[in-house]
């Protein structure tokens, strides 16, 4: 079966300014894939190449095997897209805009109503009168209301309030359960951790890591703080994957990575009065790849290219 997204050697620059370099990436059917990187890393350029709105200098981008540039119209029939700053027909009410999009995409009339209710969107208001967050809700509704097998979203929760963000995550989970594929770029790392199966981390226009979320977290050290009824004794924590940070009397601070069963077995031989374990999150992983500042933060499409 053809994968929803296939990027091969994808390269784009804007004159002397870097866009993306030699990207190779496959997103599998039915997964939620998070695309991480700060402003200027190359996320939006990647998405615009995937959509076929700009042309690559080298390589290819395919949607279900369809070339995004040479056959953009057919590729677009397979996906729904939400940009980081979506544009709307401002004189229309939200319901008029959504009805219009539904007709274009062959979606049943008013199919968007349950989604608008879930997100707390008042559809009877002119879009130009809506707040930034409510305009974003219009965009979220427009993406999820159809039947397209691929959803592509660039910073989709930008401007949403916490309740709407929670509902967005529920919609992503429902889309995955229905067999749809979700590709989303984000700055919100806790959301990525909660919603994504795999993540790709991009730096300076290059993919530096692609991995399941759980495997990235498993590679990190966990902090373990112990309060014991009596001192542990010398060498008690000399175990694989365990590093002793400090021991002072009945208190011990350890770091453990990977398989924790050896440590748990050793703790079972001690009288533990209290234990605290701090697990890493996706932000810790992200910062590992961005410990040094980027040398080039160009990811905006020049006006002459965007027109």
Secondary structure as UniProt FT lines:
FT   STRAND          5..14
FT   TURN            15..16
FT   STRAND          17..27
FT   TURN            29..30
FT   STRAND          32..36
FT   TURN            39..40
FT   HELIX           43..51
FT   STRAND          58..63
FT   TURN            64..65
FT   STRAND          66..67
FT   TURN            68..71
FT   HELIX           72..76
FT   TURN            77..78
FT   STRAND          79..82
FT   TURN            84..85
FT   TURN            90..91
FT   HELIX           94..105
FT   TURN            109..112
FT   HELIX           113..119
FT   TURN            123..124
FT   HELIX           127..129
FT   HELIX           132..144
FT   STRAND          150..154
FT   TURN            156..159
FT   HELIX           162..177
FT   TURN            178..179
FT   STRAND          181..186
FT   HELIX           189..195
FT   STRAND          198..203
FT   TURN            204..205
FT   STRAND          206..212
FT   HELIX           213..218
FT   STRAND          221..228
FT   TURN            234..237
FT   TURN            240..241
FT   STRAND          242..248
FT   TURN            249..250
FT   STRAND          251..257
FT   HELIX           261..267
FT   TURN            268..269
FT   STRAND          272..278
FT   HELIX           282..289
FT   HELIX           303..306
//
